[in-house]
Amino acid sequence: MLQGTFIRRINRFLCIVRVGDRVEHVHVHDPGKIPLLVGGKNVILLRVDSTNRKTMFDLLAFMHNGEWIFSHSGYHSKIFEQILRMKLFDIYGSIRKEIIIDDSRIDFAVNSTLIEVKGCTWIKDDVGLFPDSPTLRGRKHIKVLAKYVSRGGRAYVVFLVFSKRARYVTIAKDVDRNLYEEVVNAAKTGVNFVGFRLMFSDGAVYYLGRIPFRI
């Protein structure tokens, strides 16, 4: 890992970062807008040695209000799997990953309980906001989970909120009103929504406990 200064985002998956006296093209593993990531922010990069890539670095985290916000969505599933295996979530049993339900891929099934994991890097007034851009995929996941629960199943949506300041997490309905309505309907159906607060420091992600989800 090494630090640099964010310059700008070229597209959804590529940005420019100054590292010392050179400029690097860096892969952004987050399809959202990442509103807090603006020019001049300090960032942490992870070097990835691969002959199949056009860039040598991944964007791992950015500095905001004195804390590192972990922003690599490729690690969300790995992080939550550790939460499950460390028994920090009150769902226990056989863990299966990437379960296909009604043509959608859901992150986890623990026994018969389905769990979809979402990352949150947008913190405003100590509140975690999701999503930071409209998400058709997110709406589809919520619909699938609501349908599963209506058939007698059990389901959770887990928000990984990467800020030690976050007091709760909610849906940014001004960003995606349709997602908000799907969440409201899913909650009435019986889908469970829960937030987990985490922080990134010294190259590691730390679990800080649960926070409420509020509609």
C-alpha positions in Angstrom: 0.0 0.0 0.0 1.1 3.6 -0.6 -0.5 7.0 -0.3 -1.2 9.6 -3.0 -3.4 12.6 -3.8 -6.6 12.1 -5.8 -6.8 14.3 -8.9 -10.0 13.3 -10.7 -12.1 10.4 -11.8 -12.0 9.6 -15.5 -14.9 7.2 -15.5 -16.7 4.7 -13.2 -13.6 2.4 -13.0 -10.6 4.7 -13.5 -9.1 7.7 -11.8 -5.9 9.7 -11.7 -3.8 9.9 -8.6 -0.5 11.7 -7.9 2.0 9.6 -6.1 5.1 11.5 -5.3 6.4 13.1 -8.5 4.5 10.8 -10.8 0.8 10.5 -11.9 -0.8 7.0 -11.9 -4.0 5.7 -13.5 -5.8 3.8 -10.7 -8.6 1.3 -10.8 -11.8 2.3 -8.9 -13.6 -0.8 -7.7 -16.9 1.0 -6.8 -19.5 1.7 -9.5 -21.1 4.5 -7.4 -20.4 8.2 -7.6 -18.4 8.3 -4.2 -19.5 11.9 -3.5 -16.9 12.4 -0.8 -14.0 11.6 -3.1 -13.0 14.9 -4.6 -9.8 16.4 -6.0 -7.0 17.0 -3.4 -8.1 14.2 -1.0 -5.4 11.9 0.3 -5.9 8.3 -0.8 -4.5 4.9 -0.2 -3.6 2.7 -3.1 -3.0 -1.1 -3.2 -0.4 -2.4 -5.7 -1.8 -5.4 -7.7 0.7 -7.3 -9.7 -1.1 -8.9 -12.6 -0.3 -9.2 -16.3 -4.0 -9.1 -17.1 -4.5 -5.5 -15.9 -3.9 -2.1 -17.5 -3.4 -0.5 -14.1 -0.9 -1.4 -11.3 -3.0 0.0 -8.5 -6.5 -0.2 -6.9 -8.0 2.6 -4.9 -8.4 1.3 -1.4 -9.5 4.2 0.8 -9.7 8.0 0.9 -9.4 10.5 3.8 -12.5 12.4 4.9 -12.9 14.3 8.2 -9.8 12.8 9.7 -10.6 9.1 9.0 -9.9 6.7 6.2 -13.1 5.6 4.3 -12.6 2.1 2.9 -13.9 2.2 -0.7 -13.0 -1.0 -2.5 -16.2 -2.9 -3.0 -14.4 -6.0 -4.0 -13.7 -6.7 -0.4 -17.3 -6.4 0.9 -18.1 -10.1 0.6 -14.8 -11.1 2.3 -15.3 -8.7 5.1 -18.8 -9.9 5.9 -17.8 -13.5 5.6 -15.3 -12.8 8.4 -18.1 -11.2 10.4 -20.1 -14.4 10.0 -17.2 -16.7 10.9 -16.3 -14.7 13.9 -19.9 -15.0 15.1 -20.5 -11.2 15.2 -23.8 -11.7 13.5 -26.6 -13.7 15.2 -27.1 -16.0 12.2 -25.2 -19.3 12.5 -24.9 -22.3 10.3 -23.5 -23.5 6.9 -22.3 -20.6 4.8 -22.9 -20.6 1.1 -21.9 -17.7 -1.2 -23.3 -16.2 -4.4 -26.7 -17.9 -4.4 -28.9 -17.7 -7.5 -32.5 -16.9 -6.6 -35.0 -15.8 -9.4 -32.1 -14.9 -11.8 -30.4 -12.7 -9.1 -27.2 -13.4 -7.4 -27.5 -13.0 -3.6 -24.3 -12.7 -1.6 -24.8 -15.3 1.1 -27.1 -18.0 2.4 -26.6 -19.2 6.0 -28.7 -22.3 6.1 -32.0 -21.0 4.6 -31.5 -17.3 5.4 -30.5 -15.1 2.5 -28.2 -12.1 3.1 -27.3 -9.4 0.7 -24.4 -7.1 1.5 -24.1 -3.4 0.5 -21.2 -1.0 1.1 -21.7 2.5 2.3 -19.0 5.2 1.8 -21.2 8.3 1.8 -21.4 9.8 5.3 -23.3 13.1 5.8 -23.9 14.6 9.3 -22.8 11.3 10.9 -25.4 9.3 8.9 -24.6 6.6 6.4 -26.4 7.1 3.1 -27.1 4.4 0.5 -27.0 4.5 -2.5 -24.9 7.3 -3.9 -26.2 6.7 -7.4 -29.3 5.0 -8.8 -29.0 1.2 -8.6 -31.2 -1.1 -10.8 -29.2 -4.0 -9.4 -30.0 -3.0 -5.8 -33.7 -2.7 -6.6 -33.7 -6.1 -8.1 -32.0 -7.6 -5.0 -34.6 -6.1 -2.7 -37.5 -7.4 -4.8 -36.0 -10.9 -4.8 -35.5 -10.9 -1.1 -39.1 -9.6 -0.4 -40.5 -12.3 -2.7 -38.4 -14.9 -0.8 -39.7 -13.7 2.5 -43.3 -13.7 1.3 -42.9 -17.4 0.5 -41.9 -18.1 4.1 -38.2 -17.5 4.0 -35.9 -15.2 6.0 -33.7 -12.5 4.6 -31.4 -9.7 5.6 -29.8 -6.7 3.8 -26.6 -5.7 5.6 -25.0 -2.3 5.1 -21.3 -2.1 5.8 -20.8 1.5 6.8 -17.1 2.5 6.7 -17.0 5.3 9.2 -16.5 5.3 12.9 -18.7 8.4 13.1 -21.9 6.9 11.6 -24.8 6.7 14.0 -27.2 5.0 11.7 -27.7 4.2 8.0 -30.6 5.0 5.8 -31.7 5.1 2.1 -30.9 8.2 0.2 -34.4 8.5 -1.4 -33.5 11.7 -3.2 -30.9 9.7 -5.1 -33.1 6.6 -5.9 -36.7 7.0 -5.0 -37.6 3.7 -6.5 -35.1 1.9 -4.3 -36.5 3.7 -1.3 -40.0 2.5 -2.1 -38.8 -1.1 -2.7 -37.1 -1.0 0.7 -40.2 0.3 2.4 -42.3 -2.5 0.9 -39.6 -5.1 1.7 -39.5 -4.0 5.3 -43.3 -4.4 5.6 -43.0 -7.9 4.1 -40.4 -8.9 6.7 -37.0 -8.3 5.2 -34.5 -7.3 7.9 -32.2 -4.4 7.4 -29.2 -3.8 9.6 -26.0 -1.7 9.6 -22.5 -2.6 10.7 -20.0 0.2 11.5 -16.4 -0.4 10.5 -13.2 1.6 10.2 -10.0 1.3 8.2 -6.7 1.9 9.9 -3.1 0.7 9.5 -4.0 -1.5 6.6 -6.8 -3.3 8.4 -10.6 -3.2 8.6 -11.9 -3.1 12.2 -15.4 -4.1 13.3 -17.1 -1.4 15.6 -20.5 -3.0 16.1 -24.0 -2.6 14.8 -25.8 0.6 14.0 -29.6 1.0 13.3 -31.1 1.1 9.9 -33.8 3.8 9.6 -36.3 4.4 6.9 
